[in-house]
Amino acid sequence: MNNIKKEDISQDVFDLYDDYAHNKLNRKQFLEKLSIYAVGGLTLPSLLNFISPNYLDTLLVQPDDPNLDSKMINYRSPKGGGTISGLFSMPKDPSEKLPGIVIVHENRGLNPYIEDVGRRAALEGFISLAPDALSPLGGYPGNDDDGRTMQRQRDRNEMLEDFIAAFEHLRTHEKCNGRIGVVGFCFGGWISNMMAVKLQELGAAVPYYGRQPQTSAEVAQIKAPLMLHYAELDKRVNAGWPDYEIELKKNNITYEAYIYREVNHGFHNNTTPRYDKAAANLSWERTIKFFKTHL
């Protein structure tokens, strides 16, 4: 059993993990650098175990929750990967048509955390679809390291088409009222921003610590209201925010932006020690309220 506490770990370790999780370091380089912090009572295996995702003990909504209909489906993505699988979740026996939310994973495929987020959204009264952009390569492989390696094999613009196709699948679903939003995390944050650029019919977009559109022309195309969540310690992603905000204001785009103090990139992900419960809960409450307002 691991007795390490988040407070005992240097911020440098979290920054190191962020570099590794975003492919700036390979596993050998990551372990070599991580070993520097294995001092005192800390061993490298215990430190690695502490900072790695724990999917077994962190689900907030069980896959067989009796209040939900939740299952894997396939849908067509002709401009993207062809056939894409995803977790489709909705409240059991809804009395009326419901709005939909596309749930977009990080840079490692549809792991258990993102599936859980899809079920959380469904419990709030939405139809959710959490696609797996690794579907053309066989799907999420069961661990994030291999998932990251696989996702690098796909073109990000083709993956964007897969999530746009998920939007279309939800919009035409018989139980959906046609109002669709998107929420995404990390890579999924960039996808959420870009879906707002590409889809004039998008009802709302909520990027979590996501890269911003690169050009003024792209930002000018956005019609959907945005809610943007950033982590104060996430210097890599935050670097693009000031210019993005200037363009949003210039184009009179409706947006809300929140920077959560003293938290790391990935603070919503409750499977790793980067998780911050207060920031995660507050940001999710804001997100659901935002979707209920705009969808």
N, C-alpha and C positions, 0 to 999 in steps of 0.2 A: 504494500500500500504506500502511496506517495504522500508525504507530509509537507511538501513544498507549498509555500503560500505565494500568491501573486506579489505581495508586498516585498518578498525576499528577493525578487528577481530584478536585475538591472534592466532599465529601459533599453539598453544596448542589445539585450537578448531578444526583446520584442522587435526591435528594428532589424536585427539579423534574421529573424523568422520571416519578417515581411519581405526582405530581399529574396529569401529562399522561395517563399510562396509565390513570388512574382517573377521567378525564373532569372534573377540576377546572379544567383549562385547555384551550382549543381550540388547534389547531395554530399559529395566528398568535401567540397569547399565549406558547405554549411556545417558539417560535423567537425571539421578542423577548427573553424572559428568558434563554434559552440563550446568546444572542449576547453577553451580559455576560461570559461565561466564555471567549469566544473571544479570548484575549489571548496575547501572546508569539508562539510558533510555532503556536498553535492557531487554525485557521480554523473558522468555523461549520459548513461542510460536513463537515470531518474530525471535528469533535466530534459532529455528528449521526450520522454513519456509525458512529462508535465506540459510541455508546450504543444504537443501533438493533439489533434482532435479526438474527443471521446464521444463517439456516436451512440454507445450502448446505453448510457445513463442519463442522456440529456433530452430525450424526446418530450415535448410538452403536450403533443396530441398523438395518441397511439394510432397505428395504421388501421386498426379495426374499431375505431371510435364509433359507438352505436348511433351517434347523431349525424354521421356523414355517410355519403356514398363516395368512396375513394378507390380509384383503380388506375392501373396503367392502360393507356390507350395509344394508338398510332394515328398520325394524321399526315397529310401530304404537304411537302414543302418543295414544290417544283423548281424554285429559283435557288434553293439551298441544298440541303442534304438528301432530298428525295423523300424518304419516309422517316419521320421523326417520332420517337416515343416520348411520352410524358405522363406525369401523374395528374390525373383529372379528379378534382374533389369538389363536392357540393353538399349543401345541407340535405338531409334525407327528406324526401317528399315535400319540396317547397310548395307553398300555396299560390305563388305568383312567379313570374319570370324575374330573374335576378341579374344584376350587373356582373361582369367578369373581370378577373385580374390575371394577367400573365406574370408568372413568378420566374425570374431569371437568375440562374445560378452563377457562381463565381467562375474562376478559370480552371475548374477541375471536374466539370460535369455535374450531373444530378445526384448529389450525395444525400445522405439521410437528413442533414440539417435543412436543406432546401425543400425536400419533400415535406418535412415537418412544417416549414413556413407556409407551404401550399395548403396544408390541412388547417393551420391557424387561420388563414384568410377565409377558408370555407366556413369555419365555425362562426365567423363574424357576419355571415350572410351573403357571401359572394360565391360565384363559381370560379374556381381557380384551375389554371393549367400550368404546370411546372415542367417545361420541356427538358430533354436531355440532348444537348448539342453534340454529344459523343455518339449518338445513335448510329450514324453511318460507319463508325469504327467499332461497333459492337456494344456501345453503351458504357456508362460509368463502370469502371473495373473493380470497384469494391474498396479502393483506397485512393487517397488524394494525390499521392506522389505519382502513381501511374496515370491518374486522371489528368494531372497537369501536363504530363508528357504527351498524352493522347491529344489534348485540346490544342497544343501547339502545332499539331499536324493539320488542323483545319484553318481555313481562311476566315478571319473574323467577320468580313462582310457577307460571306455565305452563311455564317452562323446568325448574323443579324436577320437574314431572310427567313431563317427557321423560326425566329421569334415573331417576326411579322406574320408568318403563316399561322402561328399559334393564335395571334390576334384575330385573324380571319376565321379560324376554326371556332373560337369562342363566340365571335360576333354572330355567326349563323347557326349556333346551337339552339335547339328547340326550347331549352329551358332558360336561355339568356335574353335579356331585354335589349341587347345590342350596344349597351354602354360598356366600354372596356378600358381598364387602366393597366398599368404595368409597374411593378416594383422589382428592382434588381440590386444585386450586391457585388461590389468590386467590378469585375468584368461585366456583370449584370447591370451595374450602375451606368457603365458606358452604353450598353445596349438600350437601357431605358431612356437615356438622353437621345440616342440616335433614333429610337422608335418615335420619339416626339418630333424629331426633325422630319422623318420619312412619312409619318401617318397623320394626315390632316384630321382624320376622324377620331384620333385617340382622345379618350375622355380625361385622362390624368396620368402623370408619370412621376414616380418617386424613386430617384436614383440614390442609393446608399454608397457613399465614398466612391463615386464613379468618375472616370475620366470624362472630360467635357468635349463637346463638338469642337473641331479644330478651326473652323472658318466662320467669319461673320455671316457669310451667305447661308451656311447651314443653320445658324441660330435664328436668322430672320425667318426661316420656314416654320418655326415652332408655333403651334396654335394651342396645344394642350397646356393647362396649368401645371406647374411643377412644384414639387416639394423636394428639397435637396438636403440630405443629411451628410455632414462631414465630421470627421474626428480631428480634434485639435492637434494631436501628435502625428497626423498623417501628412507629413510635409510633401511627399511625392505627389499625391492627388491634389492636395490643397493649392499647390503652385498654380494650377490652372483656373482656380475659382475667381480671383479678382477680374481677370479679363472677361470671363464668362458672364459675371454679374453686370459688367459694363454693357455688354451686348444685349443681355436680357432687358435691362432698363431702356436702352436705346430703342428697342423694338416693342416696348410696352407689353412685354410678356408677363403674365401673372405668375408669380413665384413666391415661395416661402423658402428661406434657407436657414438652417440651424447648424451651428458648430458646437459640438459637445466637448466640454472642457476636460482636459487631462485624460482623454481616452484614445485608444489606438484604432487604426484601420481594422475593420472586422469586429467592432464592438458589439454588433447585433448578434453575432454568431456565438451561441451559447455552448458550443462544443470545445472551445479553446480558451486559454486564460486571457486572451485579448478581450474576451467578453466583459462588458460592463453592464450589470443588471439594471441600474438606474437609467442609464442612457438608452439601453435597448428597449426597456419598457416604455419610456417616455416617447421615444421616436416611433415605436409601433402604435401607441395610442394616437399620436398625431397622424400617422399614416392612415390608419383605419378611419379616423374622423374626416380626413381629407378625401378619401375615396367615397365615403358616404355623402359628403357634400357635393362632389363633382360627378359622381356616377349614379 
